[in-house]
Amino acid sequence: MSEPDQPRFTRPFLKWAGNKYRVLKHILPELPAGDCLVEPFAGSCAVFLNTDYPHYLISDTNPDLIRLFKILQREGDSFINYAEKLFTSQNNNEQRFYQLRHQFNTTTNRRKKAALFIYLNRHCYNGLCRYNKSHQFNVPFGRYKRPYFPAREMQHFHIKAQQAEFVCQDFRQTVSQAENGSVIYADPPYVPLNATAHFTSYSSNDFDLGEQEALARTAEQAAQRGIAVLISNHDTRFTRDIYHRARLTHFKVRRFISCNGQQRNEAAELLALFGPGQESVGFG
């Protein structure tokens, strides 16, 4: 079954925990205008796909994600047709899923690994992206009747990606590359809502509270250079404290990734804008 159309925004081709697609209406009006949008936490690239900056610098510490983006950027329809061959009824069963997951974890063929990343993303449980300590993808089979192949969304990404540079690196390095006229949007792994809450990071490196504080300091330093930085996160006492020098905007968002559907409640989020306010770039 095809996914429902969303006429206002362009949908990412990857399913992603923390995907910003459903909260773009809150984020986009807060983004200042600029010459380049810098994103140190790529994720599904929902913000990238729905803005209209002249240039983009998109990074992430997940090498599989960045590899996929670069191959799709370069090859377009050729890669889309190659990846679509994995979306068959014969491949949509538990035994075959684990065989292909093993191939993903062991192959050295970069193109094959990128195609398998899309297959796993659309066939695994809740579209999660999770690795063990050996950086092996370990999300179980999702049991979907007919996983959707996002050909149209991939084609749009390919076109948009001609304006972008994709790099695999730490957020500090990415922010340091931002030049005058750049705008930074940071969507880090969120802090827990409470002491018992937990979400496994999509990369093998933990993004702990120390990293959250380091990101806030890095944002302040960028703002001192005249570069606006917008950060998304949960609205907690901790985030309010580390973002105390920023202008804060608050809103509620419904959670869609949960083991228990009854627990998909609304959560409080905030947007922290460091640096001078400028004319909004608006919707792409």
VENHU-V659255 format. One record per pair of residues at least 24 apart in sequence whose C-alpha atoms are under 8 Angstrom apart, sorted by the first residue. I is the first residue (numbers start at 1). GAP is how many residues later the second one is. D is the distance in whole Angstrom. If there is no record, write none. Layout:
i->I gap->GAP d->D
i->I gap->GAP d->D
This chain:
i->1 gap->145 d->6
i->1 gap->146 d->7
i->1 gap->147 d->7
i->2 gap->146 d->6
i->3 gap->145 d->7
i->9 gap->41 d->6
i->10 gap->36 d->8
i->10 gap->39 d->6
i->10 gap->40 d->6
i->10 gap->143 d->8
i->11 gap->35 d->7
i->11 gap->38 d->8
i->11 gap->142 d->7
i->12 gap->32 d->6
i->12 gap->33 d->7
i->12 gap->34 d->6
i->12 gap->37 d->7
i->12 gap->141 d->6
i->12 gap->142 d->8
i->12 gap->145 d->8
i->13 gap->31 d->7
i->13 gap->137 d->5
i->13 gap->138 d->8
i->13 gap->140 d->5
i->13 gap->141 d->6
i->13 gap->144 d->8
i->14 gap->30 d->6
i->14 gap->104 d->7
i->14 gap->107 d->7
i->14 gap->108 d->8
i->15 gap->29 d->7
i->15 gap->106 d->6
i->15 gap->107 d->7
i->15 gap->112 d->5
i->15 gap->113 d->8
i->16 gap->27 d->7
i->16 gap->28 d->6
i->16 gap->111 d->6
i->16 gap->112 d->6
i->16 gap->113 d->7
i->17 gap->110 d->8
i->17 gap->111 d->6
i->17 gap->112 d->8
i->17 gap->240 d->7
i->19 gap->24 d->7
i->19 gap->25 d->6
i->19 gap->27 d->7
i->20 gap->26 d->6
i->20 gap->27 d->7
i->21 gap->25 d->6
i->21 gap->26 d->8
i->23 gap->230 d->7
i->26 gap->225 d->8
i->27 gap->244 d->8
i->28 gap->252 d->8
i->28 gap->253 d->7
i->28 gap->254 d->6
i->28 gap->255 d->6
i->29 gap->251 d->6
i->29 gap->252 d->7
i->29 gap->253 d->5
i->29 gap->254 d->7
i->30 gap->200 d->8
i->30 gap->243 d->8
i->30 gap->250 d->6
i->31 gap->152 d->8
i->31 gap->154 d->8
i->31 gap->199 d->7
i->31 gap->249 d->6
i->31 gap->250 d->6
i->31 gap->251 d->7
i->32 gap->151 d->7
i->32 gap->196 d->7
i->32 gap->245 d->7
i->32 gap->246 d->5
i->32 gap->247 d->6
i->32 gap->248 d->5
i->32 gap->249 d->5
i->33 gap->150 d->7
i->33 gap->245 d->7
i->33 gap->246 d->6
i->33 gap->247 d->5
i->33 gap->248 d->4
i->34 gap->147 d->5
i->34 gap->148 d->5
i->34 gap->149 d->6
i->34 gap->247 d->8
i->35 gap->146 d->5
i->35 gap->147 d->6
i->35 gap->148 d->8
i->36 gap->145 d->7
i->36 gap->146 d->5
i->36 gap->147 d->6
i->37 gap->145 d->6
i->37 gap->146 d->5
i->37 gap->147 d->6
i->37 gap->148 d->7
i->38 gap->136 d->8
i->38 gap->137 d->7
i->38 gap->140 d->7
i->38 gap->144 d->7
i->38 gap->145 d->6
i->38 gap->146 d->5
i->38 gap->147 d->6
i->39 gap->135 d->8
i->39 gap->145 d->6
i->39 gap->146 d->5
i->39 gap->147 d->6
i->39 gap->148 d->8
i->40 gap->130 d->7
i->40 gap->131 d->5
i->40 gap->134 d->6
i->40 gap->135 d->7
i->40 gap->144 d->8
i->40 gap->145 d->7
i->40 gap->146 d->6
i->40 gap->147 d->8
i->41 gap->130 d->7
i->41 gap->145 d->6
i->41 gap->146 d->6
i->41 gap->147 d->6
i->42 gap->145 d->8
i->49 gap->108 d->7
i->49 gap->111 d->7
i->49 gap->235 d->8
i->50 gap->233 d->7
i->50 gap->234 d->5
i->51 gap->230 d->8
i->51 gap->231 d->7
i->51 gap->232 d->6
i->51 gap->233 d->4
i->52 gap->229 d->8
i->52 gap->231 d->7
i->52 gap->232 d->5
i->54 gap->109 d->7
i->55 gap->108 d->5
i->55 gap->109 d->6
i->56 gap->107 d->6
i->56 gap->108 d->4
i->56 gap->109 d->6
i->57 gap->107 d->6
i->57 gap->108 d->5
i->57 gap->109 d->6
i->57 gap->110 d->8
i->57 gap->117 d->8
i->58 gap->106 d->7
i->58 gap->107 d->6
i->58 gap->108 d->5
i->58 gap->109 d->6
i->59 gap->107 d->6
i->59 gap->108 d->5
i->59 gap->109 d->5
i->59 gap->110 d->6
i->59 gap->111 d->8
i->59 gap->112 d->8
i->59 gap->115 d->7
i->60 gap->107 d->7
i->60 gap->108 d->5
i->60 gap->109 d->6
i->60 gap->110 d->7
i->60 gap->111 d->7
i->61 gap->107 d->5
i->61 gap->108 d->5
i->61 gap->109 d->6
i->61 gap->142 d->7
i->62 gap->106 d->7
i->62 gap->140 d->8
i->62 gap->141 d->6
i->63 gap->105 d->6
i->64 gap->49 d->8
i->64 gap->50 d->7
i->64 gap->53 d->7
i->65 gap->49 d->8
i->66 gap->100 d->6
i->66 gap->101 d->7
i->66 gap->102 d->6
i->67 gap->43 d->8
i->67 gap->47 d->7
i->68 gap->43 d->8
i->68 gap->46 d->5
i->68 gap->47 d->8
i->68 gap->49 d->8
i->69 gap->97 d->7
i->70 gap->96 d->7
i->71 gap->40 d->7
i->71 gap->43 d->8
i->72 gap->82 d->8
i->72 gap->85 d->8
i->72 gap->86 d->6
i->73 gap->84 d->8
i->73 gap->85 d->5
i->73 gap->86 d->8
i->73 gap->88 d->5
i->73 gap->89 d->7
i->74 gap->84 d->8
i->76 gap->78 d->8
i->76 gap->79 d->7
i->76 gap->82 d->6
i->77 gap->78 d->7
i->79 gap->36 d->8
i->80 gap->71 d->6
i->80 gap->74 d->7
i->80 gap->75 d->8
i->82 gap->33 d->7
i->83 gap->32 d->5
i->83 gap->33 d->7
i->83 gap->35 d->7
i->83 gap->36 d->8
i->84 gap->65 d->7
i->84 gap->67 d->8
i->86 gap->29 d->8
i->86 gap->30 d->8
i->86 gap->33 d->7
i->87 gap->32 d->7
i->87 gap->60 d->7
i->87 gap->62 d->7
i->89 gap->57 d->8
i->92 gap->31 d->7
i->92 gap->51 d->8
i->92 gap->52 d->8
i->92 gap->53 d->8
i->92 gap->54 d->8
i->92 gap->55 d->8
i->93 gap->50 d->7
i->94 gap->47 d->6
i->94 gap->49 d->8
i->97 gap->26 d->8
i->97 gap->44 d->7
i->98 gap->43 d->8
i->101 gap->36 d->7
i->104 gap->33 d->8
i->105 gap->31 d->6
i->105 gap->32 d->7
i->122 gap->25 d->6
i->122 gap->26 d->7
i->122 gap->27 d->8
i->123 gap->24 d->6
i->126 gap->131 d->7
i->128 gap->74 d->8
i->129 gap->73 d->5
i->129 gap->74 d->8
i->130 gap->70 d->7
i->130 gap->71 d->7
i->130 gap->72 d->5
i->130 gap->73 d->7
i->130 gap->74 d->8
i->131 gap->71 d->7
i->131 gap->72 d->6
i->131 gap->73 d->6
i->132 gap->72 d->7
i->133 gap->71 d->6
i->134 gap->70 d->8
i->135 gap->68 d->8
i->135 gap->69 d->6
i->171 gap->44 d->8
i->172 gap->43 d->8
i->172 gap->46 d->7
i->175 gap->43 d->8
i->175 gap->47 d->7
i->176 gap->46 d->8
i->178 gap->49 d->8
i->179 gap->48 d->8
i->180 gap->45 d->8
i->180 gap->46 d->7
i->180 gap->47 d->6
i->181 gap->46 d->7
i->182 gap->45 d->6
i->182 gap->46 d->8
i->183 gap->44 d->6
i->183 gap->45 d->5
i->183 gap->46 d->6
i->184 gap->43 d->7
i->184 gap->44 d->6
i->184 gap->45 d->5
i->184 gap->46 d->6
i->185 gap->44 d->6
i->185 gap->45 d->5
i->185 gap->46 d->6
i->186 gap->43 d->7
i->186 gap->44 d->6
i->186 gap->45 d->5
i->186 gap->46 d->6
i->187 gap->44 d->6
i->187 gap->45 d->5
i->187 gap->46 d->7
i->188 gap->24 d->8
i->188 gap->43 d->8
i->188 gap->44 d->7
i->188 gap->45 d->7
i->189 gap->44 d->8
i->190 gap->43 d->5
i->190 gap->44 d->6
i->191 gap->42 d->7
i->191 gap->43 d->6
i->191 gap->48 d->8
i->192 gap->42 d->8
i->193 gap->41 d->7
i->193 gap->42 d->8
i->193 gap->43 d->7
i->213 gap->29 d->6
i->216 gap->26 d->6
i->216 gap->27 d->6
i->219 gap->55 d->7
i->220 gap->25 d->8
i->220 gap->54 d->6
i->220 gap->55 d->8
i->223 gap->51 d->6
i->223 gap->52 d->5
i->223 gap->53 d->8
i->224 gap->51 d->7
i->226 gap->49 d->7
i->226 gap->50 d->8
i->227 gap->48 d->6
i->228 gap->45 d->7
i->228 gap->46 d->6
i->228 gap->47 d->5
i->228 gap->48 d->6
i->228 gap->49 d->8
i->229 gap->43 d->8
i->229 gap->44 d->6
i->229 gap->45 d->5
i->229 gap->46 d->7
i->230 gap->41 d->7
i->230 gap->42 d->6
i->230 gap->43 d->4
i->230 gap->44 d->6
i->231 gap->40 d->6
i->231 gap->41 d->5
i->231 gap->42 d->7
i->232 gap->37 d->7
i->232 gap->38 d->6
i->232 gap->39 d->5
i->232 gap->40 d->7
i->233 gap->36 d->6
i->233 gap->37 d->6
i->233 gap->38 d->7
i->234 gap->33 d->8
i->234 gap->34 d->6
i->234 gap->35 d->4
i->234 gap->36 d->6
i->235 gap->33 d->5
i->235 gap->34 d->5
i->235 gap->35 d->5
i->236 gap->32 d->8
i->243 gap->29 d->6
i->245 gap->29 d->7
i->246 gap->26 d->5
i->246 gap->27 d->5
i->246 gap->28 d->5
i->246 gap->29 d->7
i->247 gap->25 d->6
i->247 gap->26 d->5
i->247 gap->27 d->7
i->248 gap->24 d->5
i->248 gap->25 d->6
